[in-house]
Structures are given as C-alpha cells and as structure tokens.
Amino acid sequence: MVAISHQAITKTYPSATSTGARRFVGKNAIIVGASANVGRALAELLAQEGANVVVHYNSASKKDEAEKTAAVVRSHGAQALIVQADLTKPAQATSLFDAALAKFGKVDILINTAGKIIRKPLAEFEEADFDDLFNVNTKAAFFLLKEASKKIADEGRILSFVTTMVAAFAPTYAGYAGSKAPLEHFSKALAKELGGRGVTVNCIAPGPLDTSFFYPAESNENIAWLRSMSIDGGIGNIHDITGLALYLVSPEARWMTGTTSFINGGIISPIN
C-alpha cells in the first residue's frame, strides 16, 4: 500500500460569538478521541457555545495533543478536564465517567469519535487484527454506551461515529466496517431504552475526511477512486460533518434518535 502525501485543508468555522448561538451553556460533554481531528474540532465548537469538555485520549503519546485541545477549550471560557483511558478495558470506561461526574457533577453529552482502521483482504486477516479492530471499534464503544446508559443526565445526547463503509460493497473493508456496524444496532436498542428519559442516541457515518486518520490507511489508487465518486471530486473536510454533529447533541434534536446519518459527498447511499 502506497502512502500519499497531502496538503491538509484549512477552513475557518464560524464561532458561536459571530452567530450568537450559545446552545450548550451549562452542559458538560465527554468527547472520546478529543486529542485530534473531529474530536478536537467538536471540543472547540462545543466550548464556543458554552459547554465544558472532558478531553479523552487513549495512549501516552497523545497527551500533548490532548493538552492542546484542552487549551483551546479554555480559550473560549469553558472548563476542560483531561482524562487518559484505554477504553478497551471496561473499568476505564467507568473511570472516565466517574472522573467527569466528580469534576462537573453531571454528564449531558457523550461523543465517541474514536476508531481504528486496518484495511486488507479478509483472507489476509490474522486473529490479532480482528481483536485489535473489535476491541477498539466494538467492545470499547459498547461499554461506553453501557456507562452512558446509567450515568448520562436526563435529556442527554449520545453520538457515535461509524463509517460510510457500513453501506458499501468494497474490498478490504470487512474488518473495519464490520467492527463499526454493531454501533448502529447498539444505538437503536439504547435509543428505546433511554427514550423515556429524553435521551437521544444517534450515529454519524462520515465518508473520507482530510485527516491524519484517513490517509495512512489508504493507497493513492483508492483515494483517487473515492475522489472520483464524490460530487465535487474531493475529500471531505472535518467541518463538513461538525454542523450535523452539533445539531444531534443539541436540545433541538430531541425527536431524532436511533438514526445513522451518512455524510459522504454522494459517494455511497445507504439505500439499497
């Protein structure tokens, strides 16, 4: 597989102060995978609109990046709490929520942006590959949802990131897409279980995004194919999806639950 060099796209997103929106004043959010990419962007946008943010990161190597996210949150006048946790260990999912509750008193929003990708033909998968993917993408997500089911506040919002590839017929994505697909079903069930408390549970299935998560797993050929399939011949930008993410965790989204929203520039339709 050939790595591709790229120039990251920079786009300015309108701040809450410029729009006058302050939807999240008094809210506390846990963002899993907040040290970079979509997680960092959502941490900043929520802070702009008044939310305090628990900045989760997984490995020690991400600590400095998590500190940068926390600094951005604080620059908008919100509070930030940095928590390291290996969420493939259910006890650490418990500790993450308990740390948030100890700091802020309640958790109103859970956003899980974390994920791992391994792309190879199914015939080439080793047991270790399978375990790595399902531990991060499935097991960790399941036990996060379990903690949220018990500890998120009434009228809370839960949002998980899956992948557009759950709707695709595409080689080499069996492990990645297969390990993300269960989140849709976890979320549908949990939406029914928590609906009486006003809690919503949704997923976003993004297409390829111009991030450090996307490029290392892709070949030049596959990137060219994905570009050719999109409406503008390009790869998505983080802020192409953050607007919907903010809506789904906002008070206005009370009637939208158990859904998976595909945002991929027309590359793949979930409707067969």
C-alpha positions in Angstrom: 0.0 0.0 0.0 1.4 3.4 -1.0 1.1 6.3 1.4 0.0 9.6 -0.2 1.4 13.0 0.7 -1.2 15.7 1.0 -1.9 19.3 1.9 -4.4 19.5 4.8 -7.4 21.7 4.1 -7.8 24.6 6.4 -11.3 26.0 6.8 -12.5 28.5 9.3 -15.7 27.6 11.1 -17.9 30.5 12.3 -17.6 31.0 16.0 -20.6 31.0 18.4 -19.9 34.6 19.2 -20.3 35.5 15.5 -23.6 33.6 15.2 -25.0 34.5 18.6 -25.7 30.8 19.3 -25.0 29.5 22.9 -26.9 26.2 22.9 -24.7 24.4 25.4 -24.3 26.8 28.3 -24.4 24.7 31.5 -23.8 21.4 29.6 -20.9 19.0 30.2 -19.6 16.9 27.3 -17.3 13.8 27.2 -15.5 13.6 23.9 -13.8 10.3 23.3 -10.8 10.8 21.0 -10.6 14.5 21.5 -6.9 14.9 21.0 -7.1 15.5 17.3 -9.2 15.7 14.1 -13.0 15.5 14.5 -12.8 15.1 18.3 -10.7 18.3 18.7 -13.0 20.3 16.3 -16.1 19.3 18.3 -14.4 20.1 21.6 -13.7 23.6 20.3 -17.2 24.1 18.8 -19.0 22.9 22.0 -16.8 25.2 24.1 -17.6 28.2 21.9 -21.2 27.5 22.6 -20.7 27.2 26.4 -20.1 23.6 27.2 -17.4 22.2 29.5 -15.5 19.4 27.9 -13.9 16.2 29.2 -11.0 15.7 26.8 -10.3 12.0 26.5 -7.2 10.5 24.9 -6.0 6.9 24.7 -2.2 6.5 24.7 0.5 8.4 26.5 1.8 9.6 23.1 -1.4 11.6 22.7 -1.0 13.6 26.0 0.5 16.7 24.4 -2.2 16.8 21.8 -4.9 16.4 24.4 -3.3 19.3 26.3 -3.6 21.4 23.2 -7.3 20.6 22.8 -7.9 21.5 26.5 -6.1 24.8 25.9 -8.4 25.6 23.0 -11.5 24.7 25.1 -10.3 27.0 27.9 -9.6 29.8 25.5 -13.3 30.0 24.9 -14.0 30.4 28.6 -15.1 26.8 29.2 -13.7 24.3 31.6 -11.7 21.3 30.4 -10.8 18.1 32.1 -8.1 15.8 30.5 -8.6 12.1 31.1 -6.4 9.3 29.7 -8.2 5.9 29.4 -7.8 2.7 27.5 -11.4 2.1 26.8 -10.9 -1.4 25.6 -10.8 -2.1 29.4 -14.4 -1.6 30.6 -13.2 -0.5 34.1 -11.5 2.5 32.4 -14.8 3.5 30.7 -16.3 3.5 34.2 -13.4 5.7 35.5 -13.8 8.1 32.6 -17.4 8.8 33.5 -16.7 8.9 37.2 -14.0 11.5 36.7 -16.4 13.6 34.6 -19.0 13.4 37.3 -16.6 14.2 40.1 -15.4 17.3 38.2 -18.7 18.6 36.7 -21.5 16.9 38.7 -23.3 15.7 35.6 -22.7 14.5 32.0 -25.1 15.8 29.4 -23.3 14.7 26.2 -21.2 11.7 25.1 -19.5 11.9 21.7 -17.4 8.9 20.6 -15.1 9.7 17.7 -12.5 7.0 18.4 -11.7 4.3 16.0 -9.1 2.1 14.4 -8.7 1.0 10.8 -7.0 -2.0 9.3 -7.6 -2.5 5.6 -6.7 -5.8 4.0 -8.5 -8.6 2.2 -10.4 -10.9 4.5 -8.2 -13.8 3.6 -5.1 -12.0 5.0 -6.6 -11.2 8.4 -4.9 -12.6 11.4 -6.6 -13.1 14.8 -4.6 -10.2 16.2 -6.0 -7.9 13.5 -9.6 -8.9 14.3 -9.1 -8.5 18.0 -7.5 -5.1 17.6 -10.4 -3.8 15.5 -13.2 -5.2 17.5 -11.6 -4.2 20.9 -11.4 -0.5 19.8 -14.4 -0.2 17.5 -16.9 -2.5 19.1 -16.0 -3.5 22.7 -14.9 -0.1 23.8 -17.9 1.6 22.2 -20.3 -0.9 23.8 -19.0 -0.3 27.3 -19.0 3.4 26.8 -22.7 3.2 25.9 -23.3 1.0 29.0 -21.8 3.7 31.2 -23.8 6.4 29.5 -27.0 4.4 29.9 -26.6 4.6 33.7 -24.8 8.0 34.2 -25.9 10.4 31.5 -28.3 13.1 32.6 -32.0 13.2 31.6 -32.4 14.9 28.2 -28.8 13.8 27.4 -27.3 13.2 24.0 -25.2 10.3 22.8 -23.4 10.3 19.5 -21.2 7.7 18.0 -19.1 7.9 14.8 -19.2 4.9 12.5 -18.2 4.9 8.8 -19.9 5.3 5.4 -18.3 2.0 4.5 -21.0 0.1 6.5 -23.2 0.7 3.5 -20.6 -0.2 0.9 -19.7 -3.2 -1.2 -16.0 -2.6 -1.0 -13.0 -4.9 -0.8 -10.5 -4.7 2.1 -13.0 -3.0 4.4 -14.5 -6.1 6.0 -12.7 -5.8 9.3 -13.1 -2.0 9.7 -16.7 -1.7 8.5 -17.7 -4.9 10.2 -16.4 -3.7 13.6 -18.2 -0.4 13.3 -21.5 -1.7 12.1 -22.6 -3.0 15.5 -22.7 0.5 16.9 -25.8 1.2 14.8 -27.6 -1.7 16.5 -26.3 -0.8 19.9 -27.6 2.7 19.4 -31.1 1.6 18.2 -31.6 -0.5 21.2 -30.3 2.1 23.6 -32.4 4.8 22.0 -35.5 2.7 23.0 -34.2 2.0 26.5 -33.4 5.6 27.3 -36.1 7.4 25.3 -38.4 7.8 28.2 -35.7 10.0 29.9 -35.5 12.2 26.9 -32.0 10.9 26.0 -31.3 10.5 22.3 -28.8 8.1 20.8 -27.5 8.5 17.2 -24.7 7.7 14.8 -22.9 9.6 12.1 -21.3 7.7 9.2 -18.8 10.0 7.6 -17.2 9.5 4.3 -13.4 10.0 3.7 -12.2 13.1 5.5 -9.0 15.1 5.1 -7.5 13.9 8.4 -4.5 12.1 9.8 -6.8 9.1 10.5 -7.7 8.7 6.8 -4.6 8.9 4.8 -2.3 6.3 6.4 -4.7 3.5 5.7 -5.3 4.4 2.0 -3.5 3.9 -1.2 -3.2 6.5 -4.0 -5.5 4.4 -6.1 -8.2 4.2 -3.5 -8.1 7.9 -2.7 -8.4 8.6 -6.4 -11.4 6.4 -6.7 -13.1 8.0 -3.6 -12.5 11.4 -5.1 -13.9 10.4 -8.4 -17.1 9.2 -6.7 -17.8 12.4 -4.7 -19.9 15.3 -6.0 -17.0 17.7 -6.1 -14.1 15.4 -6.9 -12.7 15.9 -3.5 -12.3 14.5 0.0 -14.5 15.9 2.9 -13.3 18.4 5.4 -13.9 17.9 9.2 -16.3 20.9 9.2 -18.5 19.2 6.6 -19.7 17.0 9.4 -19.5 19.0 12.6 -22.6 21.0 11.9 -24.8 17.9 12.0 -22.9 16.5 15.0 -23.6 19.7 16.9 -27.3 19.5 15.9 -27.6 15.9 17.0 -26.3 16.7 20.5 -28.3 19.9 20.8 -31.6 20.5 22.6 -33.4 20.9 19.2 -32.7 17.3 18.3 -35.0 15.7 20.8 -37.1 13.9 18.2 -34.2 12.4 16.3 -32.9 9.2 17.8 -31.8 5.7 16.7 -30.6 7.1 13.4 -27.4 6.8 11.3 -26.7 9.9 9.2 -24.5 9.4 6.1 -22.3 12.4 5.1 -20.0 11.5 2.3 -20.4 13.9 -0.6 -22.6 11.5 -2.6 -20.0 8.7 -2.6 -22.3 6.0 -1.2 -26.0 5.8 -0.5 -27.3 3.6 2.4 -30.5 2.9 0.5 -30.3 -0.4 -1.5 
